[in-house]
């Protein structure tokens, strides 16, 4: 299978290297990734500036770009590899979790969703914690590689991507299909002082427990040692609310 690997941590990130090397043992893998970290860029694309593209090896199989994770997928599919496009996009392995409502901000998940928009299956893969030794990335990559045929055999709609998170803080105890929960942060803004053009602030926050999370959701199951896989759709319609609105014409 021809696979495009991408990420939001940058072309030199250990997670991308381990993921690419592991999948390349059985598949035809090409890579497009940002020049540097583009975490929390969500689904933004570059429409107001040119994108710098740099070949990273002599075979034109790996490129770094100045754009976003979603740019990586769009550029890879529609331009760089248009003559032999990928059948699957795997994004990651992210340095840090993409659990629950993290998916709204995640460049890693958005790259997989961009694949779905383009009619290609997408998978996002993340570790549940930051800056872990390489062995955790290896474990996560092997899990994805071993389960890949099984996951693709589910025959899910191409508009549905799979969001996988691998546990780091508890012993691995299995692979669980589950819904995404709510991942809430105690966000605050730190005053960085005055500078050219005004004052500067920086956001800082840590996850905090959420009282309304179902025990059977990714945020909770990963604490118990489960690797979680959650289907996330590009269809953002709230059909129940739409039906209610149509019953009461505006």
N, C-alpha and C positions, 0 to 999 in steps of 0.2 A: 504494500500500500504506500502511496505517496503522501507524506505528512509534512505540513509546515509547522515548525515550532517557532513560537514568539514568546515575549514576556513583557513586563513593565519595569524590571529591575536593571535592564541594560544588557548589552551584547556580551559583556564579560562576566555576568553573574554566574555563580556556581550552579544554581538551580537549572538554568537554561542549558549549561554544558552537560550536566549529568543527565537531564531529560533527553537531550538530543543523542548523546552517546548510547543511552540505553535503548531508545526506540530504533536507532540505526542498526542494531544487531539483527533486526528482522524486517526493517522497512526502509524505503527510500526517503530520506529525511533532508529537507532544506530549511533554512533559517532566515528570518528577518526580525531584527530586534532594535530597540532604540539605542542610540549612541551612549546614553547615560540614563540614570533612573528616571522613570516617568510614573511613579506610583501615584495612585489617587487621581489620575487624569480622566477616569471614567471613560466615556465613549467619545471624547473629543477627537476631532480630525482637523488637519491643517488645511484651511481653505484661504487663508490670507497671507501665506508665505510659501516660498519654495521649500521642498524637502531635499536635504542633502543625502545622497545615497553613496555608500562606500562598500565595495566588495572586500570581504574579509579573508578570502583565500583565492588561490589561482583557478579554482574550478567553477567560480560563480555560483556556489551553492549556499553561501552565507553572506548576508549583507547587514550592515548597521545603517540606520537612518536617523535624521534629526527630528523625526516626527514622533507621534504618539503610538501606543500599542494598537489602537484601531487602524491607524495609518499603516502599520506593519502588515496587517492582514490585507487591507484593501490594495496596497501597493504590490504585495507579493502575488495576490491572486490575479489582479487586473493588469499588471505590468511586468514585473520581474519574471514571473513564472507562467505567464499567460499561455504560452505554447504547450505547457505541460502542467496544468494547475493541480494543486493538492486535492486529495479526496477527504482529508481530515486536517483540522487545525488543533494543535495541542498547545495551550498557553501556560507558561510556568517554568519551573516550579517556583512559586512565589516565596519570597523571604517574608513570612508572616501570614496570618490567617486571612481568608476571605469567607467568613462565616456570617450567616444571617444577613442583616442589612448592610454589611460591608460590600455586598455585590453592587449596591448603587454607586459606590465610589471607585470600585476596583478597575484598574486598567487591565489586570489579568483576566478578569471575567468579561470585561467589555471586548477584549480581543476575540474571545470565543464567540460572543454574541455577534460581532461583526462578521465572523465566518458564517453564522446562521443567516444573517441578512443577505449574504451573497450565495446562499443555497448550498453551503458546505457544512458538514457536521463539525461541532466545536466542543472541546473539553478544556476546562480550566483546572489547574492543580496547584495547591498551596500547602505549605507547612503551617501548623497551628501556632508556631512561635517564631520569634525573630532570631537571626544570627546563630543558628544551630550548626553543629559540625556536619561535614559533608555526608557522613553515614546516614543521616536522616533523609537527605535528598535522594540518596541511593535507594533507600527503602521505599520511599514514595514513588520513585520512578519505576522500580521493579513491580510494585503493586499495579500501577497503571498499565505497564507492558503486559503483565500476566493476565489482567482482567479485560484487556482491550477488545478481544474478539467477543467475549461475553457481553460487554457493554454495547457494542455495535449491533449484536444480534438481537437486542431488545427492539430494534426497528422503531425507535421513537421518531416523531416528526423532526425534520431537519431544522425546524424553527426552535427546537428545544436543545439547549446545551446542558452539559453535565458539569456541575461544580463540585470538585473533589478536594477535601481537606484531610491532611494526614496528621495524626496525633503525635505530639512531641513530649507532653508532660505526663503521660500515663502509658503503661505498657500496652502495646497493640493487642486488641482483642477481637478484631474482625472488621468487616466491611459492611456498612449499614446504609441502605437507601432511606432517605428521610427528607422532610421539608426543611426549608431555611427558617430560622427563628429571628429574633431581634437581638442585635448586638449593639448595646448602648454604651456611650462613652461619657465620661465626666469632662467634657471639653471646656477649656478656658483659653483665653487669649493673653499671652504674655507681652508686656510692653517692652519693645526693644529700643525705645528712645527715639530722638529726633534724627532725621537724616535729610538728604537731598530730596526736596519736594514734599516733605511732611513727616509724620511719625510712622514708625514701623511696629507691627505686631506679628506674633507667630502663634498658631494654634498648638495646644498641647492637651492630650487626653489619654485616659486608660479605660479599658472595658470595665463596666460595673454590672453586677447582677441585675437581671430584669425579672420582676415578679410575675410577669404574664407569659413567660416562655413555657411552652409545652415540654415536658420531659423528653418527648420523642421529637426533637429537632436537632439540627446540626450543632448549634451552640452548646447544647447540653450533652449530647452523645459523645462529642469529641473529648470532653472532660473525663469520660469513663474509659477512653482508650480506643474508641471506634474511629476508623477512617470513614468519613461521611461522603456520600454522593447524593447530590440534590439536583433534580431537573429544574431548569430555569428557562422560561420561554421569552422570546422576543415580543410576544403578544401581550401588551400591557393593558388591554381592555378589562374593565371591571363589569362583567356581563350582568351580574346580579343588580348592581346599581343602575346600569343602563336600562334593564327591563323595568325597574321601579320608576325611572324617569319617564319611560314611554307610556306607562299606565296613567301618568298624570301629565298630560300635555302642557308644555310651558307656554 
